Amino acid sequence: MVRSAEPSGYRELRQSPYPDDSQSLIIGLGFLQSRLVRMPGSPPTPDDPLNTERTMPTRENISSGSKYEPTIGFSRAVKVGNIIAVSGTAPIGADGKVAGPGDAYAQTKRCIEIAAGALEKAGASLKDVIRTRLFLTNIKDWEAAAKAHGEAFGNIRPACTFAQVAGLIDPAWLVEMEFDAVISQ
């Protein structure tokens, strides 16, 4: 074994490529392997490469009460740390029926309203949205959907994708949307 420069509380050992304990991190160094070993009595630090006790930011599932959430097994939105992902959002009215039947503009507005409510529950708003995706059953409806999108996001200007899909869960849905948001620190 050859001892080399070491961070506080660690020593680096160069030896055969076969690890003999679970507290090591193998790093390839040509024909030798370098193994970082925590010294006895040294507590792990947050940036410790051997720290198996790192904590993830808290996950929060946000529900809109949609009848599809328990059936499909999804949340309207999921927040982890300062990142929020809003699931595919369909134009479902408060009464549970399709909002704006036959009207891509009205359906897009409803999708944005639903997402805005989920973002608010997560401590965010539309201004925190960094990406939107619009799924249209007929790409010819893109201008009507774009008008509603522009009214909500004209000054925010998130990354945005419009795509035509073969169909959505309910044939009366012309639009479904997804949203990604990051709350500024």
Secondary structure, DSSP 8 states (H G I E B T S, - for coil): --B----TTEEEEEE-S---SSSEEEEEETTEEEEEEE-TT----TT-TT-TT-----EEEE----THIIIII--SEEEETTEEEEEEE--B-TTSSBSSTT-HHHHHHHHHHHHHHHHHHTT--GGGEEEEEEEESSGGGHHHHHHHHHHHHTTT--EEEEEE-S--SSTT--EEEEEEEE---
